[in-house]
Amino acid sequence: MYRLFLVVGLLVLLFVVLKSMYRNSKQAGRPARPPLDGDQMVQDPVCGVFVPRKTAIVRQVGGISNCFCSQECAAKFQEQRTS
C-alpha cells in the first residue's frame, strides 16, 4: 500500500516538474520586445479611457505630465486642479 502512495507521489512530482520546464521553455522562445514609447497605453485621469501615448493630449500640471484622451478632459482636469 505504501508503495502505491510512493509511486503516485513521484508521478505527481514528475508531472509538476515537467509542466514547469515546459512553461519556462515556451516563454524562453518568445523574443522580448519592450513596447515603444508611442505604443504604450496611458490612462486619462478624468474619464479613465486608455489611449496610445502617441495620440494623447499631454498637459503639464504642477510639474507633472498628464495624458488625456481629448481637449475636454484636459480642460476638466485643469478646472478640478484650480478649484
HTML snippet that shows the backbone in 3Dmol.js (N, CA, C, O; Angstrom):
<script src="https://3Dmol.org/build/3Dmol-min.js"></script>
<div id="view" style="width:600px;height:400px;position:relative"></div>
<script>
const pdb = `
ATOM      1  N   MET A   1       0.830  -1.202   0.000  1.00  0.00           N
ATOM      2  CA  MET A   1       0.000   0.000   0.000  1.00  0.00           C
ATOM      3  C   MET A   1       0.871   1.261   0.000  1.00  0.00           C
ATOM      4  O   MET A   1       0.569   2.241  -0.682  1.00  0.00           O
ATOM      5  N   TYR A   2       1.967   1.215   0.786  1.00  0.00           N
ATOM      6  CA  TYR A   2       2.857   2.367   0.845  1.00  0.00           C
ATOM      7  C   TYR A   2       3.559   2.588  -0.496  1.00  0.00           C
ATOM      8  O   TYR A   2       3.836   3.722  -0.886  1.00  0.00           O
ATOM      9  N   ARG A   3       3.840   1.492  -1.189  1.00  0.00           N
ATOM     10  CA  ARG A   3       4.480   1.617  -2.497  1.00  0.00           C
ATOM     11  C   ARG A   3       3.570   2.358  -3.477  1.00  0.00           C
ATOM     12  O   ARG A   3       4.045   3.153  -4.288  1.00  0.00           O
ATOM     13  N   LEU A   4       2.289   2.100  -3.403  1.00  0.00           N
ATOM     14  CA  LEU A   4       1.335   2.776  -4.272  1.00  0.00           C
ATOM     15  C   LEU A   4       1.346   4.283  -4.023  1.00  0.00           C
ATOM     16  O   LEU A   4       1.379   5.069  -4.969  1.00  0.00           O
ATOM     17  N   PHE A   5       1.318   4.683  -2.755  1.00  0.00           N
ATOM     18  CA  PHE A   5       1.379   6.110  -2.417  1.00  0.00           C
ATOM     19  C   PHE A   5       2.694   6.722  -2.870  1.00  0.00           C
ATOM     20  O   PHE A   5       2.715   7.854  -3.353  1.00  0.00           O
ATOM     21  N   LEU A   6       3.773   6.000  -2.723  1.00  0.00           N
ATOM     22  CA  LEU A   6       5.078   6.489  -3.144  1.00  0.00           C
ATOM     23  C   LEU A   6       5.121   6.684  -4.656  1.00  0.00           C
ATOM     24  O   LEU A   6       5.616   7.704  -5.136  1.00  0.00           O
ATOM     25  N   VAL A   7       4.613   5.726  -5.398  1.00  0.00           N
ATOM     26  CA  VAL A   7       4.602   5.816  -6.859  1.00  0.00           C
ATOM     27  C   VAL A   7       3.708   6.974  -7.316  1.00  0.00           C
ATOM     28  O   VAL A   7       4.095   7.729  -8.208  1.00  0.00           O
ATOM     29  N   VAL A   8       2.530   7.124  -6.724  1.00  0.00           N
ATOM     30  CA  VAL A   8       1.614   8.219  -7.089  1.00  0.00           C
ATOM     31  C   VAL A   8       2.260   9.563  -6.756  1.00  0.00           C
ATOM     32  O   VAL A   8       2.182  10.503  -7.548  1.00  0.00           O
ATOM     33  N   GLY A   9       2.893   9.658  -5.594  1.00  0.00           N
ATOM     34  CA  GLY A   9       3.561  10.898  -5.205  1.00  0.00           C
ATOM     35  C   GLY A   9       4.685  11.254  -6.157  1.00  0.00           C
ATOM     36  O   GLY A   9       4.839  12.420  -6.520  1.00  0.00           O
ATOM     37  N   LEU A  10       5.474  10.273  -6.568  1.00  0.00           N
ATOM     38  CA  LEU A  10       6.555  10.527  -7.515  1.00  0.00           C
ATOM     39  C   LEU A  10       6.020  10.938  -8.887  1.00  0.00           C
ATOM     40  O   LEU A  10       6.600  11.799  -9.549  1.00  0.00           O
ATOM     41  N   LEU A  11       4.923  10.328  -9.310  1.00  0.00           N
ATOM     42  CA  LEU A  11       4.318  10.706 -10.589  1.00  0.00           C
ATOM     43  C   LEU A  11       3.797  12.152 -10.557  1.00  0.00           C
ATOM     44  O   LEU A  11       3.948  12.895 -11.526  1.00  0.00           O
ATOM     45  N   VAL A  12       3.193  12.531  -9.446  1.00  0.00           N
ATOM     46  CA  VAL A  12       2.703  13.908  -9.307  1.00  0.00           C
ATOM     47  C   VAL A  12       3.882  14.875  -9.328  1.00  0.00           C
ATOM     48  O   VAL A  12       3.821  15.909  -9.993  1.00  0.00           O
ATOM     49  N   LEU A  13       4.938  14.554  -8.619  1.00  0.00           N
ATOM     50  CA  LEU A  13       6.132  15.398  -8.594  1.00  0.00           C
ATOM     51  C   LEU A  13       6.740  15.506  -9.990  1.00  0.00           C
ATOM     52  O   LEU A  13       7.125  16.595 -10.414  1.00  0.00           O
ATOM     53  N   LEU A  14       6.826  14.407 -10.694  1.00  0.00           N
ATOM     54  CA  LEU A  14       7.350  14.411 -12.056  1.00  0.00           C
ATOM     55  C   LEU A  14       6.483  15.274 -12.976  1.00  0.00           C
ATOM     56  O   LEU A  14       7.004  16.020 -13.806  1.00  0.00           O
ATOM     57  N   PHE A  15       5.177  15.172 -12.828  1.00  0.00           N
ATOM     58  CA  PHE A  15       4.259  15.985 -13.630  1.00  0.00           C
ATOM     59  C   PHE A  15       4.485  17.473 -13.379  1.00  0.00           C
ATOM     60  O   PHE A  15       4.542  18.255 -14.328  1.00  0.00           O
ATOM     61  N   VAL A  16       4.613  17.872 -12.118  1.00  0.00           N
ATOM     62  CA  VAL A  16       4.804  19.285 -11.775  1.00  0.00           C
ATOM     63  C   VAL A  16       6.129  19.795 -12.344  1.00  0.00           C
ATOM     64  O   VAL A  16       6.189  20.902 -12.880  1.00  0.00           O
ATOM     65  N   VAL A  17       7.175  19.004 -12.229  1.00  0.00           N
ATOM     66  CA  VAL A  17       8.480  19.420 -12.741  1.00  0.00           C
ATOM     67  C   VAL A  17       8.443  19.553 -14.266  1.00  0.00           C
ATOM     68  O   VAL A  17       8.942  20.539 -14.809  1.00  0.00           O
ATOM     69  N   LEU A  18       7.863  18.583 -14.952  1.00  0.00           N
ATOM     70  CA  LEU A  18       7.784  18.652 -16.407  1.00  0.00           C
ATOM     71  C   LEU A  18       6.926  19.820 -16.884  1.00  0.00           C
ATOM     72  O   LEU A  18       7.250  20.468 -17.879  1.00  0.00           O
ATOM     73  N   LYS A  19       5.849  20.083 -16.183  1.00  0.00           N
ATOM     74  CA  LYS A  19       4.977  21.211 -16.539  1.00  0.00           C
ATOM     75  C   LYS A  19       5.732  22.534 -16.384  1.00  0.00           C
ATOM     76  O   LYS A  19       5.621  23.423 -17.228  1.00  0.00           O
ATOM     77  N   SER A  20       6.491  22.653 -15.311  1.00  0.00           N
ATOM     78  CA  SER A  20       7.281  23.859 -15.075  1.00  0.00           C
ATOM     79  C   SER A  20       8.346  24.029 -16.154  1.00  0.00           C
ATOM     80  O   SER A  20       8.556  25.137 -16.647  1.00  0.00           O
ATOM     81  N   MET A  21       9.008  22.960 -16.516  1.00  0.00           N
ATOM     82  CA  MET A  21      10.036  23.032 -17.554  1.00  0.00           C
ATOM     83  C   MET A  21       9.430  23.420 -18.895  1.00  0.00           C
ATOM     84  O   MET A  21      10.016  24.214 -19.631  1.00  0.00           O
ATOM     85  N   TYR A  22       8.267  22.870 -19.220  1.00  0.00           N
ATOM     86  CA  TYR A  22       7.599  23.194 -20.479  1.00  0.00           C
ATOM     87  C   TYR A  22       7.210  24.671 -20.528  1.00  0.00           C
ATOM     88  O   TYR A  22       7.407  25.339 -21.543  1.00  0.00           O
ATOM     89  N   ARG A  23       6.662  25.169 -19.431  1.00  0.00           N
ATOM     90  CA  ARG A  23       6.246  26.570 -19.364  1.00  0.00           C
ATOM     91  C   ARG A  23       7.450  27.500 -19.535  1.00  0.00           C
ATOM     92  O   ARG A  23       7.368  28.493 -20.258  1.00  0.00           O
ATOM     93  N   ASN A  24       8.560  27.184 -18.875  1.00  0.00           N
ATOM     94  CA  ASN A  24       9.753  28.025 -18.986  1.00  0.00           C
ATOM     95  C   ASN A  24      10.337  27.991 -20.390  1.00  0.00           C
ATOM     96  O   ASN A  24      10.795  29.019 -20.889  1.00  0.00           O
ATOM     97  N   SER A  25      10.329  26.824 -21.039  1.00  0.00           N
ATOM     98  CA  SER A  25      10.873  26.743 -22.393  1.00  0.00           C
ATOM     99  C   SER A  25       9.981  27.478 -23.382  1.00  0.00           C
ATOM    100  O   SER A  25      10.472  28.042 -24.360  1.00  0.00           O
ATOM    101  N   LYS A  26       8.695  27.477 -23.140  1.00  0.00           N
ATOM    102  CA  LYS A  26       7.758  28.168 -24.019  1.00  0.00           C
ATOM    103  C   LYS A  26       7.969  29.679 -23.939  1.00  0.00           C
ATOM    104  O   LYS A  26       7.923  30.367 -24.959  1.00  0.00           O
ATOM    105  N   GLN A  27       8.200  30.196 -22.738  1.00  0.00           N
ATOM    106  CA  GLN A  27       8.432  31.630 -22.559  1.00  0.00           C
ATOM    107  C   GLN A  27       9.795  32.037 -23.090  1.00  0.00           C
ATOM    108  O   GLN A  27       9.950  33.156 -23.580  1.00  0.00           O
ATOM    109  N   ALA A  28      10.787  31.160 -23.006  1.00  0.00           N
ATOM    110  CA  ALA A  28      12.129  31.483 -23.473  1.00  0.00           C
ATOM    111  C   ALA A  28      12.164  31.607 -24.989  1.00  0.00           C
ATOM    112  O   ALA A  28      13.031  32.296 -25.525  1.00  0.00           O
ATOM    113  N   GLY A  29      11.254  30.964 -25.685  1.00  0.00           N
ATOM    114  CA  GLY A  29      11.233  31.009 -27.142  1.00  0.00           C
ATOM    115  C   GLY A  29      10.701  32.312 -27.703  1.00  0.00           C
ATOM    116  O   GLY A  29      10.942  32.626 -28.868  1.00  0.00           O
ATOM    117  N   ARG A  30       9.985  33.071 -26.901  1.00  0.00           N
ATOM    118  CA  ARG A  30       9.419  34.330 -27.379  1.00  0.00           C
ATOM    119  C   ARG A  30      10.444  35.458 -27.268  1.00  0.00           C
ATOM    120  O   ARG A  30      11.091  35.605 -26.231  1.00  0.00           O
ATOM    121  N   PRO A  31      10.592  36.232 -28.299  1.00  0.00           N
ATOM    122  CA  PRO A  31      11.500  37.381 -28.191  1.00  0.00           C
ATOM    123  C   PRO A  31      10.862  38.460 -27.324  1.00  0.00           C
ATOM    124  O   PRO A  31       9.685  38.787 -27.478  1.00  0.00           O
ATOM    125  N   ALA A  32      11.643  38.995 -26.429  1.00  0.00           N
ATOM    126  CA  ALA A  32      11.141  40.058 -25.557  1.00  0.00           C
ATOM    127  C   ALA A  32      11.293  41.387 -26.278  1.00  0.00           C
ATOM    128  O   ALA A  32      12.407  41.811 -26.587  1.00  0.00           O
ATOM    129  N   ARG A  33      10.177  42.038 -26.543  1.00  0.00           N
ATOM    130  CA  ARG A  33      10.205  43.337 -27.204  1.00  0.00           C
ATOM    131  C   ARG A  33       9.547  44.345 -26.285  1.00  0.00           C
ATOM    132  O   ARG A  33       8.337  44.293 -26.065  1.00  0.00           O
ATOM    133  N   PRO A  34      10.330  45.255 -25.752  1.00  0.00           N
ATOM    134  CA  PRO A  34       9.704  46.271 -24.917  1.00  0.00           C
ATOM    135  C   PRO A  34       8.839  47.177 -25.789  1.00  0.00           C
ATOM    136  O   PRO A  34       9.187  47.458 -26.936  1.00  0.00           O
ATOM    137  N   PRO A  35       7.727  47.627 -25.252  1.00  0.00           N
ATOM    138  CA  PRO A  35       6.856  48.490 -26.059  1.00  0.00           C
ATOM    139  C   PRO A  35       7.551  49.806 -26.379  1.00  0.00           C
ATOM    140  O   PRO A  35       8.239  50.383 -25.536  1.00  0.00           O
ATOM    141  N   LEU A  36       7.365  50.262 -27.588  1.00  0.00           N
ATOM    142  CA  LEU A  36       7.900  51.559 -27.965  1.00  0.00           C
ATOM    143  C   LEU A  36       7.102  52.650 -27.265  1.00  0.00           C
ATOM    144  O   LEU A  36       5.962  52.423 -26.859  1.00  0.00           O
ATOM    145  N   ASP A  37       7.682  53.810 -27.125  1.00  0.00           N
ATOM    146  CA  ASP A  37       7.016  54.893 -26.406  1.00  0.00           C
ATOM    147  C   ASP A  37       5.634  55.181 -26.960  1.00  0.00           C
ATOM    148  O   ASP A  37       4.692  55.372 -26.191  1.00  0.00           O
ATOM    149  N   GLY A  38       5.493  55.216 -28.270  1.00  0.00           N
ATOM    150  CA  GLY A  38       4.202  55.517 -28.877  1.00  0.00           C
ATOM    151  C   GLY A  38       3.204  54.382 -28.759  1.00  0.00           C
ATOM    152  O   GLY A  38       1.997  54.601 -28.869  1.00  0.00           O
ATOM    153  N   ASP A  39       3.696  53.162 -28.534  1.00  0.00           N
ATOM    154  CA  ASP A  39       2.818  52.009 -28.415  1.00  0.00           C
ATOM    155  C   ASP A  39       2.200  51.870 -27.033  1.00  0.00           C
ATOM    156  O   ASP A  39       1.201  51.169 -26.873  1.00  0.00           O
ATOM    157  N   GLN A  40       2.774  52.522 -26.040  1.00  0.00           N
ATOM    158  CA  GLN A  40       2.281  52.380 -24.672  1.00  0.00           C
ATOM    159  C   GLN A  40       0.908  53.020 -24.530  1.00  0.00           C
ATOM    160  O   GLN A  40       0.621  54.067 -25.110  1.00  0.00           O
ATOM    161  N   MET A  41       0.074  52.364 -23.745  1.00  0.00           N
ATOM    162  CA  MET A  41      -1.253  52.893 -23.472  1.00  0.00           C
ATOM    163  C   MET A  41      -1.198  53.665 -22.156  1.00  0.00           C
ATOM    164  O   MET A  41      -0.607  53.196 -21.182  1.00  0.00           O
ATOM    165  N   VAL A  42      -1.806  54.833 -22.127  1.00  0.00           N
ATOM    166  CA  VAL A  42      -1.867  55.650 -20.918  1.00  0.00           C
ATOM    167  C   VAL A  42      -3.334  55.896 -20.585  1.00  0.00           C
ATOM    168  O   VAL A  42      -4.190  55.940 -21.468  1.00  0.00           O
ATOM    169  N   GLN A  43      -3.602  56.054 -19.295  1.00  0.00           N
ATOM    170  CA  GLN A  43      -4.984  56.231 -18.863  1.00  0.00           C
ATOM    171  C   GLN A  43      -5.274  57.700 -18.589  1.00  0.00           C
ATOM    172  O   GLN A  43      -4.512  58.387 -17.910  1.00  0.00           O
ATOM    173  N   ASP A  44      -6.381  58.156 -19.128  1.00  0.00           N
ATOM    174  CA  ASP A  44      -6.848  59.515 -18.891  1.00  0.00           C
ATOM    175  C   ASP A  44      -7.307  59.601 -17.430  1.00  0.00           C
ATOM    176  O   ASP A  44      -8.143  58.801 -17.011  1.00  0.00           O
ATOM    177  N   PRO A  45      -6.775  60.563 -16.635  1.00  0.00           N
ATOM    178  CA  PRO A  45      -7.154  60.647 -15.229  1.00  0.00           C
ATOM    179  C   PRO A  45      -8.584  61.149 -14.999  1.00  0.00           C
ATOM    180  O   PRO A  45      -9.112  61.004 -13.896  1.00  0.00           O
ATOM    181  N   VAL A  46      -9.211  61.732 -16.011  1.00  0.00           N
ATOM    182  CA  VAL A  46     -10.565  62.261 -15.846  1.00  0.00           C
ATOM    183  C   VAL A  46     -11.619  61.193 -16.127  1.00  0.00           C
ATOM    184  O   VAL A  46     -12.463  60.906 -15.278  1.00  0.00           O
ATOM    185  N   CYS A  47     -11.566  60.610 -17.319  1.00  0.00           N
ATOM    186  CA  CYS A  47     -12.615  59.656 -17.706  1.00  0.00           C
ATOM    187  C   CYS A  47     -12.175  58.200 -17.620  1.00  0.00           C
ATOM    188  O   CYS A  47     -13.013  57.302 -17.701  1.00  0.00           O
ATOM    189  N   GLY A  48     -10.876  57.946 -17.458  1.00  0.00           N
ATOM    190  CA  GLY A  48     -10.393  56.581 -17.291  1.00  0.00           C
ATOM    191  C   GLY A  48     -10.177  55.818 -18.580  1.00  0.00           C
ATOM    192  O   GLY A  48      -9.896  54.620 -18.540  1.00  0.00           O
ATOM    193  N   VAL A  49     -10.300  56.480 -19.730  1.00  0.00           N
ATOM    194  CA  VAL A  49     -10.114  55.830 -21.021  1.00  0.00           C
ATOM    195  C   VAL A  49      -8.621  55.637 -21.272  1.00  0.00           C
ATOM    196  O   VAL A  49      -7.813  56.502 -20.935  1.00  0.00           O
ATOM    197  N   PHE A  50      -8.255  54.495 -21.867  1.00  0.00           N
ATOM    198  CA  PHE A  50      -6.875  54.256 -22.248  1.00  0.00           C
ATOM    199  C   PHE A  50      -6.678  54.703 -23.691  1.00  0.00           C
ATOM    200  O   PHE A  50      -7.463  54.361 -24.575  1.00  0.00           O
ATOM    201  N   VAL A  51      -5.614  55.475 -23.914  1.00  0.00           N
ATOM    202  CA  VAL A  51      -5.284  55.957 -25.257  1.00  0.00           C
ATOM    203  C   VAL A  51      -3.803  55.705 -25.520  1.00  0.00           C
ATOM    204  O   VAL A  51      -3.010  55.676 -24.579  1.00  0.00           O
ATOM    205  N   PRO A  52      -3.414  55.523 -26.789  1.00  0.00           N
ATOM    206  CA  PRO A  52      -1.985  55.379 -27.097  1.00  0.00           C
ATOM    207  C   PRO A  52      -1.253  56.681 -26.776  1.00  0.00           C
ATOM    208  O   PRO A  52      -1.768  57.772 -27.018  1.00  0.00           O
ATOM    209  N   ARG A  53      -0.057  56.551 -26.233  1.00  0.00           N
ATOM    210  CA  ARG A  53       0.710  57.729 -25.835  1.00  0.00           C
ATOM    211  C   ARG A  53       0.938  58.679 -27.015  1.00  0.00           C
ATOM    212  O   ARG A  53       0.949  59.898 -26.845  1.00  0.00           O
ATOM    213  N   LYS A  54       1.120  58.108 -28.217  1.00  0.00           N
ATOM    214  CA  LYS A  54       1.417  58.966 -29.373  1.00  0.00           C
ATOM    215  C   LYS A  54       0.225  59.821 -29.797  1.00  0.00           C
ATOM    216  O   LYS A  54       0.422  60.841 -30.458  1.00  0.00           O
ATOM    217  N   THR A  55      -1.010  59.441 -29.440  1.00  0.00           N
ATOM    218  CA  THR A  55      -2.170  60.249 -29.816  1.00  0.00           C
ATOM    219  C   THR A  55      -2.756  61.019 -28.639  1.00  0.00           C
ATOM    220  O   THR A  55      -3.729  61.753 -28.809  1.00  0.00           O
ATOM    221  N   ALA A  56      -2.184  60.865 -27.453  1.00  0.00           N
ATOM    222  CA  ALA A  56      -2.736  61.516 -26.258  1.00  0.00           C
ATOM    223  C   ALA A  56      -2.412  63.012 -26.243  1.00  0.00           C
ATOM    224  O   ALA A  56      -1.397  63.452 -26.782  1.00  0.00           O
ATOM    225  N   ILE A  57      -3.298  63.771 -25.615  1.00  0.00           N
ATOM    226  CA  ILE A  57      -3.082  65.195 -25.384  1.00  0.00           C
ATOM    227  C   ILE A  57      -2.279  65.302 -24.087  1.00  0.00           C
ATOM    228  O   ILE A  57      -2.745  64.848 -23.042  1.00  0.00           O
ATOM    229  N   VAL A  58      -1.084  65.892 -24.134  1.00  0.00           N
ATOM    230  CA  VAL A  58      -0.216  65.967 -22.956  1.00  0.00           C
ATOM    231  C   VAL A  58      -0.233  67.392 -22.426  1.00  0.00           C
ATOM    232  O   VAL A  58      -0.014  68.350 -23.167  1.00  0.00           O
ATOM    233  N   ARG A  59      -0.499  67.516 -21.124  1.00  0.00           N
ATOM    234  CA  ARG A  59      -0.502  68.816 -20.447  1.00  0.00           C
ATOM    235  C   ARG A  59       0.364  68.716 -19.191  1.00  0.00           C
ATOM    236  O   ARG A  59       0.338  67.715 -18.476  1.00  0.00           O
ATOM    237  N   GLN A  60       1.132  69.779 -18.944  1.00  0.00           N
ATOM    238  CA  GLN A  60       1.928  69.883 -17.720  1.00  0.00           C
ATOM    239  C   GLN A  60       1.078  70.575 -16.664  1.00  0.00           C
ATOM    240  O   GLN A  60       0.683  71.728 -16.837  1.00  0.00           O
ATOM    241  N   VAL A  61       0.798  69.877 -15.577  1.00  0.00           N
ATOM    242  CA  VAL A  61       0.030  70.459 -14.473  1.00  0.00           C
ATOM    243  C   VAL A  61       0.826  70.232 -13.195  1.00  0.00           C
ATOM    244  O   VAL A  61       1.023  69.094 -12.768  1.00  0.00           O
ATOM    245  N   GLY A  62       1.280  71.321 -12.591  1.00  0.00           N
ATOM    246  CA  GLY A  62       2.039  71.216 -11.355  1.00  0.00           C
ATOM    247  C   GLY A  62       3.368  70.494 -11.533  1.00  0.00           C
ATOM    248  O   GLY A  62       3.832  69.816 -10.616  1.00  0.00           O
ATOM    249  N   GLY A  63       3.985  70.632 -12.707  1.00  0.00           N
ATOM    250  CA  GLY A  63       5.262  69.985 -12.973  1.00  0.00           C
ATOM    251  C   GLY A  63       5.159  68.510 -13.329  1.00  0.00           C
ATOM    252  O   GLY A  63       6.179  67.837 -13.479  1.00  0.00           O
ATOM    253  N   ILE A  64       3.945  68.001 -13.466  1.00  0.00           N
ATOM    254  CA  ILE A  64       3.733  66.594 -13.808  1.00  0.00           C
ATOM    255  C   ILE A  64       3.037  66.515 -15.159  1.00  0.00           C
ATOM    256  O   ILE A  64       2.062  67.224 -15.409  1.00  0.00           O
ATOM    257  N   SER A  65       3.546  65.647 -16.029  1.00  0.00           N
ATOM    258  CA  SER A  65       2.922  65.445 -17.341  1.00  0.00           C
ATOM    259  C   SER A  65       1.718  64.532 -17.193  1.00  0.00           C
ATOM    260  O   SER A  65       1.821  63.444 -16.626  1.00  0.00           O
ATOM    261  N   ASN A  66       0.583  64.972 -17.700  1.00  0.00           N
ATOM    262  CA  ASN A  66      -0.640  64.171 -17.690  1.00  0.00           C
ATOM    263  C   ASN A  66      -1.097  63.972 -19.117  1.00  0.00           C
ATOM    264  O   ASN A  66      -1.010  64.885 -19.938  1.00  0.00           O
ATOM    265  N   CYS A  67      -1.587  62.768 -19.416  1.00  0.00           N
ATOM    266  CA  CYS A  67      -2.062  62.438 -20.763  1.00  0.00           C
ATOM    267  C   CYS A  67      -3.584  62.337 -20.751  1.00  0.00           C
ATOM    268  O   CYS A  67      -4.168  61.718 -19.861  1.00  0.00           O
ATOM    269  N   PHE A  68      -4.214  62.946 -21.737  1.00  0.00           N
ATOM    270  CA  PHE A  68      -5.666  62.980 -21.817  1.00  0.00           C
ATOM    271  C   PHE A  68      -6.128  62.481 -23.179  1.00  0.00           C
ATOM    272  O   PHE A  68      -5.383  62.528 -24.158  1.00  0.00           O
ATOM    273  N   CYS A  69      -7.374  62.000 -23.227  1.00  0.00           N
ATOM    274  CA  CYS A  69      -7.925  61.496 -24.483  1.00  0.00           C
ATOM    275  C   CYS A  69      -8.449  62.626 -25.357  1.00  0.00           C
ATOM    276  O   CYS A  69      -8.549  62.463 -26.573  1.00  0.00           O
ATOM    277  N   SER A  70      -8.789  63.781 -24.757  1.00  0.00           N
ATOM    278  CA  SER A  70      -9.348  64.885 -25.544  1.00  0.00           C
ATOM    279  C   SER A  70      -9.047  66.212 -24.862  1.00  0.00           C
ATOM    280  O   SER A  70      -8.601  66.265 -23.716  1.00  0.00           O
ATOM    281  N   GLN A  71      -9.307  67.278 -25.605  1.00  0.00           N
ATOM    282  CA  GLN A  71      -9.124  68.630 -25.055  1.00  0.00           C
ATOM    283  C   GLN A  71     -10.112  68.887 -23.913  1.00  0.00           C
ATOM    284  O   GLN A  71      -9.795  69.589 -22.954  1.00  0.00           O
ATOM    285  N   GLU A  72     -11.315  68.309 -24.029  1.00  0.00           N
ATOM    286  CA  GLU A  72     -12.337  68.500 -22.994  1.00  0.00           C
ATOM    287  C   GLU A  72     -11.879  67.912 -21.657  1.00  0.00           C
ATOM    288  O   GLU A  72     -12.043  68.538 -20.610  1.00  0.00           O
ATOM    289  N   CYS A  73     -11.311  66.719 -21.700  1.00  0.00           N
ATOM    290  CA  CYS A  73     -10.829  66.098 -20.457  1.00  0.00           C
ATOM    291  C   CYS A  73      -9.670  66.892 -19.871  1.00  0.00           C
ATOM    292  O   CYS A  73      -9.559  67.020 -18.651  1.00  0.00           O
ATOM    293  N   ALA A  74      -8.809  67.422 -20.726  1.00  0.00           N
ATOM    294  CA  ALA A  74      -7.692  68.236 -20.237  1.00  0.00           C
ATOM    295  C   ALA A  74      -8.222  69.491 -19.545  1.00  0.00           C
ATOM    296  O   ALA A  74      -7.710  69.885 -18.498  1.00  0.00           O
ATOM    297  N   ALA A  75      -9.259  70.128 -20.133  1.00  0.00           N
ATOM    298  CA  ALA A  75      -9.844  71.323 -19.529  1.00  0.00           C
ATOM    299  C   ALA A  75     -10.526  70.998 -18.201  1.00  0.00           C
ATOM    300  O   ALA A  75     -10.398  71.753 -17.237  1.00  0.00           O
ATOM    301  N   LYS A  76     -11.258  69.864 -18.145  1.00  0.00           N
ATOM    302  CA  LYS A  76     -11.903  69.456 -16.897  1.00  0.00           C
ATOM    303  C   LYS A  76     -10.879  69.203 -15.797  1.00  0.00           C
ATOM    304  O   LYS A  76     -11.087  69.582 -14.644  1.00  0.00           O
ATOM    305  N   PHE A  77      -9.784  68.566 -16.159  1.00  0.00           N
ATOM    306  CA  PHE A  77      -8.733  68.270 -15.177  1.00  0.00           C
ATOM    307  C   PHE A  77      -8.141  69.568 -14.644  1.00  0.00           C
ATOM    308  O   PHE A  77      -7.920  69.710 -13.441  1.00  0.00           O
ATOM    309  N   GLN A  78      -7.887  70.504 -15.537  1.00  0.00           N
ATOM    310  CA  GLN A  78      -7.309  71.776 -15.113  1.00  0.00           C
ATOM    311  C   GLN A  78      -8.297  72.544 -14.232  1.00  0.00           C
ATOM    312  O   GLN A  78      -7.885  73.197 -13.273  1.00  0.00           O
ATOM    313  N   GLU A  79      -9.597  72.476 -14.544  1.00  0.00           N
ATOM    314  CA  GLU A  79     -10.624  73.108 -13.710  1.00  0.00           C
ATOM    315  C   GLU A  79     -10.637  72.508 -12.305  1.00  0.00           C
ATOM    316  O   GLU A  79     -10.715  73.234 -11.315  1.00  0.00           O
ATOM    317  N   GLN A  80     -10.559  71.175 -12.225  1.00  0.00           N
ATOM    318  CA  GLN A  80     -10.581  70.497 -10.930  1.00  0.00           C
ATOM    319  C   GLN A  80      -9.355  70.872 -10.104  1.00  0.00           C
ATOM    320  O   GLN A  80      -9.446  70.984  -8.882  1.00  0.00           O
ATOM    321  N   ARG A  81      -8.219  71.064 -10.751  1.00  0.00           N
ATOM    322  CA  ARG A  81      -6.987  71.387 -10.026  1.00  0.00           C
ATOM    323  C   ARG A  81      -6.993  72.822  -9.519  1.00  0.00           C
ATOM    324  O   ARG A  81      -6.399  73.112  -8.480  1.00  0.00           O
ATOM    325  N   THR A  82      -7.655  73.721 -10.234  1.00  0.00           N
ATOM    326  CA  THR A  82      -7.651  75.126  -9.836  1.00  0.00           C
ATOM    327  C   THR A  82      -8.758  75.442  -8.817  1.00  0.00           C
ATOM    328  O   THR A  82      -8.666  76.433  -8.093  1.00  0.00           O
ATOM    329  N   SER A  83      -9.774  74.625  -8.763  1.00  0.00           N
ATOM    330  CA  SER A  83     -10.870  74.946  -7.832  1.00  0.00           C
ATOM    331  C   SER A  83     -10.700  74.264  -6.497  1.00  0.00           C
ATOM    332  O   SER A  83     -11.534  74.431  -5.607  1.00  0.00           O
TER     333      SER A  83
END
`;
const viewer = $3Dmol.createViewer("view");
viewer.addModel(pdb, "pdb");
viewer.setStyle({}, {cartoon: {color: "spectrum"}});
viewer.zoomTo();
viewer.render();
</script>
